[in-house]
Amino acid sequence: MVNIMSREYELKPAPSPQGSNLGSNEGKTINRRQFLRYGFNTATGVLAASLGVLGFSAILLPPGGGASGDLGVVFWAKGREDEAWYGAKHEQPMTRTDFVDEAAKSSTGTAGAAGIWNGVPVIVTYVDHTKYAGTPEFNGKARFQFMEGYDETGKRIGHFEDLSDSDPRIFPSDNLVMIFGRCTHLCCIPGWQLVSNSYTDDSWTPGGGDGGGTKLFCICHSSRFDPTALEMNSNRNRSSGATFNYAGIRRSGGPAPVGLPLIPVQLNGDLIEGITDYIDWYTYCD
Ligand code: FES
């Protein structure tokens, strides 16, 4: 098994895009049907190259994972079966109850897990927002924060609620958010408590900054993202170069230029499902 613990504070220089084996995607486009059917396959080679070359094979995902047309999310704990709280649930459907139970053990009222939705890597995070939104922020109990967002040049793009007002499904559902698991830096797979450090601690501070823990952490070059800080952001389609705005979580530190996009969720009974209406938001990687 890869010893990722030893890498926790290694701020590695970012490889150049030319030298990163990320490959090219010239002429490739993706539509809703293709996404449903081939969601993960389109990324498999890139994952193998970008993560394999860095030695993180323990978290590689299987080719073609996810059933065609299945909107449900499954846990993914490969290589971390003994460490992750959901290790015994590897490849089992994610339920909201799983997260509620785990969050009850947390001092911040949060729980997160890696998963696969339609074959693509995701991170689902539960925040006990309903319980703590009306309590003082300095009590360390996490809640969602709805914020102004900025593009990679620092220009204000708009507010999260500009997007959620036009489609309320973008708003966290039942205290859950699902995040597309490809880093906006060079497309590695960030995770929930993949490593143990101050960024991933069970602690929380408000404001979407780099203080506190409960961050999603990208082990490739140590980018950090706050899953409680929801904002509007902007990125670029890798194939066409077209820019788009999206609802996402805030980048709090590291070389990633912008935050990670949300995949809106809905509950089917207790099962967590993703909504496929915003696949343009996930087109910044090959
Ligand atoms: S790929 Fe470089 S920090 Fe995530």
Boltz pocket constraint, residues with backbone or C-beta under 6 A from the ligand:
constraints:
  - pocket:
      binder: B
      contacts: [[A, 14], [A, 183], [A, 184], [A, 185], [A, 186], [A, 187], [A, 188], [A, 218], [A, 219], [A, 220], [A, 221], [A, 222], [A, 223], [A, 254], [A, 255], [A, 256]]
      max_distance: 6.0
